[in-house]
Amino acid sequence: MAIKQVSWKFVDDPLAGLATNALHEVRVQREAIPIIFVPGVMGSRLRLSGTDGTGKANGMPNLRWDPKAGFLFWNYSGVTPAHRKLMLIGEGNRYNPDFLEVDDDSPPGNGYRGLMEDYRSFLDALRDEDWGALGKLFVFPVYGFGYNWGASNRSSGAKLATRITEIIAEAKAIIGACEKVILVTHSMGGLVARAAMKLAGAEGQVLGVVHGVQPTYGAPAAYMRIKAGFEGSGIVGRLTSRFLGPTGRDVTALLANTIGGLELLPGKRYLDGHGSSRWLEVPDLPSGSHFLPLRNDPFTEIYRVPAVVREGQGSGPTNNTYWGLVDPELLTPEGVSAKTDNVLDDDADAMLSPTTAWSGFLANLAQAESLQDDLGTYRHPRTWWFNGEGVDTADDASYAISSNWVRSENYPTRGFHGFLRDAQGSSMQAVLQDPVGNGDGTVPVMSSSFNGDLTPNLSAPANRGFVSLEHQPAYEDRAVRAWSSAAITAIIGLHFKDTHG
């Protein structure tokens, strides 16, 4: 029996050159189309670089981040801001993207080990999906891509681009044919994927993209959490807040000292649910408010403004900028050493000084601004997206002025109070209000829907919102999984048409 192998692209064409009066077996050369899942912020397991993630060094675990309840309880429950910073940022005030690495196998294989376990059921469902007739022409290996979410999405995108090339080569060696991949993203993973395609040149190796609950142009929740800590209600919500950072002191020490965290802030293209770029309401005394940013530049008008959270000396009125993103004092929760004549101690003090810390923050912020500017409105020509809606979400942010006759704390658990004096010299407090708006609890609809862009896809399913869908467990929802499979099928269908017309 003669065996002839034919690429799936030519399976409908007449077969020439076959001997007559003989049996022939025609084997279809299938094409591998790897599906690569890119997780959201804090969704990748991280270890101290150069270790295997086991054991300890200097009293700290070499595994620095694993979003499992047990690990978070023992390493992040009730700890100080200084402990959080030491675990995930290290010493000093210049963010080092090489301090941590993904806790993955070497070589990474399917990449599952580097991801939080909550993603496994979705990845397994993708791997076991019955693709029907498509399975006769294509093979769909599923991979995960973990990344250091504290580093810039620009550098994570470059690593994803490299990994795409490796996966294509691997799949081609195993299956015999592989040209491009499909990317499926969650939250911040969308920024990583877009950076890989636009900034690292990977677009030509991508058939299409499925974005889920992506903070395309940022989210006010990032501003609010740096100011007031992670919100949380109910037992699960309060535990999550306790693990991730219950106060502004905790979250500032972490996210404001990273680049990736700052890249989640509302950018110059962010619009709230009313289509306005002025998403921060700051009360004016004695009445009225003004709204920022005035000139569509929150980096200059909000983020680079040091937060002055106390009224200071004197008895007259104050106009302090409590609404600025970062209180410089919170950038160095580890404090400074006692003054001695030791030169090494003096050097350490200099590294932890507010001036040096603020300089490091501004350097990180500049990189975050650059990434947002360079990504712009880019998306792959074949992009499907979904968002959550119907859950209270910080669509904008606002403060309310009240009397401060009972002295309170600037950074209580899940809250922020900025102190000031009114025209009569009375002590007042500006209280950051609870989130109000439409979204998934973290990302508002306008950002996750590319500012409401209703451009139809080239093939069903339509981009859509899922009511009551919450941000983190988005891919655990059965309807979302069915929609994602339909979107992947549509991408493959377009690939088939590209070949057969």
Secondary structure, 3 states (H helix, E strand, C coil): CEEEEEEHHHCCCCCCCCCCCCCEEEEEECEECCEEEECCCCCECEEECCCCCCCEECCEECEEECCCHHHHHHHHCCCCHHHHHHHHCCCCCCCCCCCEEECCCCCCCCCHHHECHHHHHHHHHHHCCCCHHHHHCEECCEEECCCCCCCCHHHHHHHHHHHHHHHHHHHHHHHCCECCEEEEEECCHHHHHHHHHHCCCCHHHEEEEEEECCCCCCCHHHHHHHHHCCCCCHHHHHHHHHHHCCCHHHHHHHHCCCCCCHHHCCCCCCCCCCCCCCCEEEECCCCCEEEECCCCCHHHHHHCCCCCCCCCCCCCCCCCCCCCCCCHHHHCCCCCCCCCCCHHHHHHHHHCCHHHHHHHHHHHHHHHHHHHHHHCCCCCCCEEEEEEECEECCCCEEEEEEECCCCCCCCCCCCCEEEEECCCCCEEEEEECCCCCEEECCCEHHHHCCCCCCCCCCCCCCCEEEECCCCCCHHHCHHHHHHHHHHHHHHHHHHHHHHHC
